[in-house]
């Protein structure tokens, strides 16, 4: 790919440190990329070019003065517009928050800046993050860089599209039911859903509280696993604004330790997956074996129950919390949010005793599931049942059987309920030329394990081609 927009974040930072690249040139190249492709993709909703260029000049001065530089010095980063970035919009795609500008940086944004990153802008989301596609009445629809007729996913769809298109070198999304992993899968990039509390969700909207606290996380997104690792290391760490926070240090497993890990993989069952998706899982398992890591078929029990409990917490419980924010303003909501709230309203909200029973059931399920993982400390499986779908689609056929919108992302939602870390990376392409990824899962606080296994698969896979972006046309 031409220009300065497609080197990795690690490459950009290294070349800046060696004075082979100018931070100003890097930012100018990314701003030009945004100007060229964002009108078509609609990935970024607020770009602060003046501040980005000002910070790039300061970064260049620091290089010239031979100051100590951070690991992301001069690297352009984007942030999902559900996370506070001082002076930028944090509207989560909602008319109800139109014009809201964050007054201070979220802790993870502070950490990125301290590492030398330059925030170029914030990215589009579905309204209040409640969809696996990105569209809203405030900014409109985000398109997939691989095919403009298809979605980039949700709710971190704008973030995934921006990174894929080279508008930023990496960024941060959030995930309560697949919202980092599905867009990464749809757009052919990498993403990490960390263990809740590993990366502080302080400064996220909706706030990380109640059911959103142990289901929802914030995490890195990038075009390669090396960048994913680097951004994770920068933004991870305890912050008491996150109710799930714990003082866990970074602990990368050695090559020797990795070769002792047994990986269990499943292609479908209990959830359906397209034939090409199943093939991607088998390929990834084969690459692990080629690298000397044991990978065997394994079908853990309890995943369907985890998905059902997730819906009670995220769908039914979450919609109740959102209802308090929305009040009597339903006429101002985006169609896809009204659709989501309608699905949740179709189910009875449990009383206090039922909520307690659900909570106890979740904990019992987690204990049983993690006991199963004594045999296989890491799992490999699909991200979603299908590749990126066309805008507005709601049902699909897999092996001649209908698949509904809510069921297509079950592979992701169950692991939100279980609170496990999960990394996603692209593996192959569908017959329609769309990327297909897989996810690697481990028990809580084993984030470095899933990242390390993703790195091994990527190394065995080799280069993954990015899409040839279309010329600018009006949306």
N, C-alpha and C positions, 0 to 999 in steps of 0.2 A: 504494500500500500504506500502511496506517495506521501510526502510531507512528514511533519513531526507528530502527527496525531496518533500514530499507531505503535510506536515503541511502547514497551511495558513501562509501568511506573518505576520498577527497579532500574531499568535501562536509562530512563530519563534522569533519575536521581544520580546514578553513577556517572553519567556523562556530564552532568552539571558539576559534580564534585571534581571531576577531572578537567573542568573548564573546556570541555569539548562541545558543550551546548550552552546557550544563553537562556536563562529563565524567561527573559522577555520574549525571545523568539518562540519558546515553547508555548507560552500563554497566547501570544499573537496567533500562532498556528491553530490552537484549539478554539480560540474565539472566531477565527475565520471558518473553521469547521462547523461551529455552531451556526454562524450566519448562513452558511451554505445549506445545511441539512435540517436544522431545527424547524424551519417553516414547513417542511414536508413531514417530518417525524412527530413534531409537537412533543418532544421529550422534556425540554426545560421550560419552566414557566416564569423564572426570574433569573436573569443574568446580570451581574454587576461587573461590566467590563472595566469601568474606571478603577474600581478597587482592585480588581485582579491585576491590571497592568501596573498600578501603583505598588502592589505587593511584589510583583515580579521584578520591578526595578530595585526594590529594597533587597530582594533575594540576590540579585546580580551584584549589588554593592557588597553584600556579605561574602560572596564568593571572591570578589576582587580583594577584599580586606583579609582574606584567608581566615575568616572566623570558623568556629566549629559549626558544622552544618548538621541538621537533623536528617533522619533517614528518608524523608519525603521532601527534601528541600527543593522548592520550585515546581513540584509536581501538581498538575491541575486535577482537582477532585470535585465531584458533584455530590449533592446530598438530597435525599428524598424530602419532599416538602411537608413531611410530618415531623421533622426534627428541627429544633430551633437553631437557626444560623443568624446571628445578630445582623440586623439591617435587611434581612431577606424575608420574603413571604413564607408563612407557615399556615397555609389555608386548607390543606388536605382536600383540595378539589371541591370545596363546599361554598355555596353562596352564603351560607350561614356564618362563614369566617372570612368572607371576601374583604381584602384590604388589611388583614391582620399581618403585622410585621413583628418578627421576634426581636425582643429587646436585648437578649444576651445569647451567647453560644451555649448549646448543650455541652456537657462534659466531654463527650466523644469528639465534638467539633473543636473544643479547646485543645484536646490532645493532638488532633490532626494539625492544627496551626502550630503548636509547639514543635511538632516534627518537621515543620517547614512547608506543609501542603498549602496550596492556594485554592480557595473555594471559588470556583467559577460560576456556580449557580445551583439552583434547587430544581427538582424534577417533579413531573406530573404524577398524580395518583387518581384512582377512583374516589368518589366522594366518601369521606370518613373511612377510607381504606377497605370498604366492604365488598370487594369483588376480585375476581381473578382476571380481570381485564381493566384497562385504564381508560376511562371516559367520564366526563362530568359536564355539568352545565356551565361551570366557571371558565374552563379552558378548552374543553372539547376532548377529542379522542387522540390517543397516542398510537402511532403505527409501528409495526414491526419492521426493522431495517432489512430483513430478509424478504419481506413481501408486504407491501403497504396495505394489501387487502386483509391482512391478518393482525391480530392483537399482539402487543409486546408482553401481555400478561398483566397481572396485578397482584398485590397493589403497588409493588415497586416497578411497575412497567416503564415509567418515564426514566427511572434510573438505569434499568437494563438497556433500554434503547439508546440512551446517551452514551453509555460505556461502549456498547457494540459499535456505534457509529463513529467512535473516536472523538466525541465532544468532550470527554474527560478520560483520564487514565484509569480511573477507578472511583469507587464511591461507597455510600452506605445506604442500605435499605432497611426495612423492618418486615417481620414475618410472624403472623399469628395463626396462619393456616396454609402456609405455602407461599407467602407474599414476596420472599426473596428467591426461593427455589424455583417456583413456576416461571417467573420472568427470566431467570438465568437459563433455564431449560429451553424456553421459547426462543430466546435470543442468542443462544450458543455461547454463553459466557459462564463464569464460575461464581458461586455464591456460598456463603456460610450462614446457616441458622445456628447461632451459638447456644450453649446451655443458658437457660434463663439466669440473668445476673452476671454472666461472664463479661459481657459488654454492657455498660450502663445504659438503660433506656430512659434515664433522666432527661427531661426536655423533649420527650416525644408526646405527640397528640394523636389520638386520645391517650390520656395518661396511663402509665403502666401500673395499674391498680386493679384490685378485684380479680376477676377471671383473666383480664388482660395481662396481669403480672406474671403468672406462671405459664401462660400460653404464648404470649407475644414477646419477641426479642428484637433487637437491632443488630445488624451485622454487615460485614464487608461484601462488596461485589467487585469483580475485576475480570479482565480478559484472560488471565492465566493464574495458576495456583501460586506461583511465587509472589505475585502482587497480593493475592488473597492473604497469604501468610503475613506479609509485611504490614498490610493495613490492619489485620487482626491484632498483631503485636502492638501496634500503636494505640488502638482504641480500647483494648481489653483492660480490665482492672477494676477493682472495687470502687463503687461510689454509693454512698448511703442514700442517695435519692432513688435508687433502685431497690425495691423491697426484697428482691431475690439475691442481692449482691453477697459475695463471699470472697475472702482473701485467698484467691487461688493464683499461684505463680505460674508463669509460662514454663512448660515442661515438654520439650520435644523428644519423642522416642528415638532411640538410636536405631541404626539399620539392623543391628542384631536383635533388638527388641521387636522391631516390625516383622522380622521373619518368623517370629514365634506366634504372631497373631493369626488366629483362624478366622476367616471371613465366611459368613454364611450368606448365600444369595438366593433371592427368589424373584421370578419374573412376573408373576401374577398370583392370584389366590392368596388372600381372599378378594383382592380387587382385580378388575379386568385391566388389560393393557394391550395395545395394538401389537401385531406381529413384529413390526420394526422396533418397537420399544423393547419387547422381550429379547430381540436379537442384540440390542445395544447392551443389555445387562450381561448377556452371555459373553459378548466381546470383552467387556470390562473385566469380568471374572477370569477370562482367559489371559488377559494382560497381567493380572495379578499373579496368576500361576507362572507365567513366563518370567516374572521378576522374582520367583522363588517364594511366593506367599501362598499358603494353602487357602483355597477357595472352593467351597463345596455347596451343593444345593441344601437349603434349610428353610423350612416354612414355620416361623414362630407363630404361636397361637396368641390370640388376644387383640390382634390388630383391628378387626372389625368392631369389637367392643370399644376399643380406644377411639375409633372414628365416631361411633355413636355418642360416647361421652363428650368428645370434643364439640360436637354440634350442640349438646345441651349447654355447655359452658360458653362457647364462642357465639353460636348462632342465637340460641334462645336467651341465654343470660346476657350476652353482649348487646343484643338488640334492645333489651330492657334498659341497659345503661345508656345506650345511644338515644333511646326514646326520651329520656329526661333532658338531654341536650337539645333535641329537636323540638320538643314541646308541640305547639300547634302549627308548625311551619312545614307540614308535609308537602304543601303545594310548591315549595321551593327546592325540593329534593330532586336529584337526578333519577331518571327512570331505573337504572340498575340498582340504586340504593333502595328505591321503593319496592323493587322486585325482591331484593334480599330480605327486607323487613317483612314483606308479605309471606315469604317462606317460613321465617321464624315465628310469625304470629299464628301460623297454622297449627303450631304445637302449643300445648298447655304449659304455662310457666309453673314449675313445681313449687310447692309450699316449702316452708323452712325445713321440715323433717326430710322432705324429698331431696332438697339441696344437700343436706348433711349426708344422706345416704349416697348421693352421687359423688360427693367428695371422698367418702370412705371407699367407695367402689373404685374410684380412680387410684387411690393409694394402694389398694390391694392388687389392682391390675399392674401397677408399676413394679411392685415387689415381685410378682410372678414373672413379668416380662424380663426383668433384669436377672432373675435366676436362670432363665433360659439362655441369656447371653453369657453365662459362665462358660458355656460350650463354644460359643462364637462371639467374642468380644466386639466384633464389627459386623455390620450387615450391609449388603449391597442390593439395591432394588431400584425400580423406576422412580422418577420424580412425579410423573403424571401419566395418565392412560394414553394420551395423545400428544402430538406436537402442537405448535401454535394453531389456533382455530381462526376461522374467518370472523370478522367483526359481527357480533350479534348472534352467533350460533349458540344453540342451547342443547342440542342432542346430537349424538354420533352413533355410528354402528361399529362394533368391534366383533369380528367373527360372526357377523349377522345378527348380533344382539344389540338392542338399544342401550346407550349409556347416557345418563343425565348429567347436567351441568354440575350439580352439587357432588356427584359421585366421582367425577373425573380426577379430582385432586386428593383422593383418599390416602394415597401413599404419603402425602405431605401432612395432612391434618392429624393423622394418628400419632405422628412423632411430636407434634406440638403438645398434644395431651400428655404424652409420656415424658416430655421435657428433655429430650435427648439432643445433642448436637448433630447436625447433618450438613455435609458439604456436597455441592453439586458441581459437576463439570460436564462439558459436551463430549460426546463419544462418536457420533456419526450423523448422517443426514438421511432424511426420509426420501421416498421416491419423488416427492414434490420439492426437494431441495431445502427442507426445513431441518434445523438442528434438533438432535435428540440427546438428552443428557441422562445421567444416572445420579443417584445420591448414595453417599456412604454415611452410615449411622453408627454411633457408639453410645456407651452409657454416659450419664451426666458427668461433666467436667473433663471429658476425654476429647475436647475440641482439637487438640494437637494431633491426636491419633487419626481422626477423620481427614484432617488437612494433609497429613503425611501420606495416607493411603491415596488420596486424590492426586497428590504430586507424583506418586509412583505410576498410577494409571496414565496420567498425562504424559509422563516420560515414555511409557511404552507406546502410547497412541501416536505421538509425534505431533507435528503442527496441525492446527485446526484452522481452516480457511475462514476468513471473515467475509461477510456479504459485500458484493459490489453494489454500492448505494446508488439509487436512481438520482438523476439530475433534479434540481429543485422544480417543483410544480406547486401550484396553489392547493391547499388542503380542501 
